[in-house]
Amino acid sequence: MKLLCILSALGAGIWAAYNIIPVYKTEWEVQDVFDTIVKNLSKQSATVIRAKLPDLLHAEYIDRNDLPIEFYDHLQIKTDGHTVKISSAYHVTLWLLGPPENTDSDEGYTAGDLKGMDKLRDKARLDYHFGPFAVTP
């Protein structure tokens, strides 16, 4: 019985890491791209940098679908011919047990309205806010 509990806890930790690590890996790769941009493209215009960004992200093995549309909506690139300041902000929600099923997805829900397994699904939700940023030194 003790071994079963240990293996269950270990399995749950591995499952959580399996879901969480790719989110952080993508954020680290985006930060690397931003650092590369401010280091190597500081003399380029914001339009040129914005045009090259998809290729730079692809070079880091970041698919366009790996980042939410919110990343592109909040993307800010400011240049003055010598320095570049690039930033964005986005939010990622991980549903380790899946999203609540008995809710109206268009209107959202409150935790008090959930019943049964949906309560557990809501408690296993992880929200991450990222704000990659880089500026030419």
Residue pairs with C-beta under 8 A, 6 or more apart in sequence:
15 96
16 96
19 94
19 96
20 94
20 126
23 92
23 94
23 128
26 62
26 66
26 67
27 130
27 132
29 57
29 60
29 61
29 62
30 57
30 60
30 62
30 67
30 71
30 88
30 130
30 132
31 132
31 134
32 60
33 53
33 56
33 57
33 59
33 60
33 62
34 86
34 87
34 132
34 133
34 134
35 134
36 56
37 49
37 53
37 56
37 84
37 86
37 134
38 83
38 84
38 85
38 86
38 134
38 135
38 136
38 137
39 136
41 48
41 49
41 52
41 84
42 79
42 82
42 83
42 84
42 136
43 81
43 82
44 52
44 79
44 84
45 79
46 77
46 78
46 79
49 77
49 79
49 84
49 86
50 75
50 77
53 75
54 64
57 64
57 67
67 90
68 90
68 91
68 92
70 89
70 90
70 91
71 88
71 89
71 90
72 88
74 87
74 88
74 89
74 90
75 86
75 87
75 88
76 85
76 86
76 87
76 88
77 84
77 85
77 86
78 84
78 85
78 86
79 85
82 136
83 135
83 136
84 134
84 135
84 136
85 134
85 135
85 136
86 133
86 134
86 135
87 131
87 132
87 133
87 134
88 131
88 132
88 133
89 129
89 130
89 131
90 129
90 130
91 127
91 128
91 129
91 130
92 127
92 128
92 130
93 125
93 126
93 127
93 128
94 125
94 126
94 127
94 128
95 121
95 124
95 125
96 124
96 125
96 126
97 117
97 120
97 121
97 124
98 121
99 105
99 121
99 125
100 109
100 114
100 118
100 121
100 122
101 117
101 118
101 121
102 114
102 115
102 116
102 118
103 109
103 113
103 114
103 118
111 119
111 122
114 121
114 122
